[in-house]
Amino acid sequence: MVRQAAERLREKDRRRDHSCAERRARAQKLARHVASLLADADPSVRKIIGFGSTFETWRSYRMNSDVDIGVIGGDWSRLAAAVPLSEFDVSLVELELQNAEFTDYVLKHGVVLYENK
């Protein structure tokens, strides 16, 4: 009886992990789409970086994790209006207004989704 209960818990954990992995993949796909929309909305955007648990795979991902997107350059009102409604909360972060330590972290650990060269 204890073994059966333990196996049920392991199976529940496997299903949760699988659901989280699928949701993370959808979140990454959305972030790439949003990056494209942002770049199209304002050509003065220089760089767009995905970060946080959606992209930093060593971090835990939860079913309610948001999509963190750092932006360098661009007109903020244009960019905010370009973010579509989706199943995810999308957090745009204006990296030029953040402290250097945070920005350096995002640049080091994040994933470049767009760069205007």
WOQUIDA-V228031 format. One line per field, one symbol per residue. phi: phi as a letter, one per 40 degrees, with the letter a starting at -180 (. if undefined). psi: psi as a letter, one per 20 degrees, with the letter a starting at -180 (. if undefined). burial: + if it has 24 or more other C-alpha atoms within 12 Angstrom, else -. A space follows every 50 residues. Layout:
phi=???
psi=???
burial=???
This chain:
phi=.cccccccccccccccccccccccccccccdcccdccccccaccccabbc agccbcccccbbcbccbcbcbbggcccccccccccacbcbbcbccccccc ccccccccbcbccaacc
psi=gggggghggggggggggggggghgghgggghhgggggghhhoiiphqppp aahhhniiqpprijqropoppprrohhgghiipqqaiqppoppnhiirqh gggggghgirpphqpo.
burial=----------------------++--++-++++++++++--+--++++++ +++++-----+-+-++++++++++-+--++--+----+-++++++----- -----++--+++++---
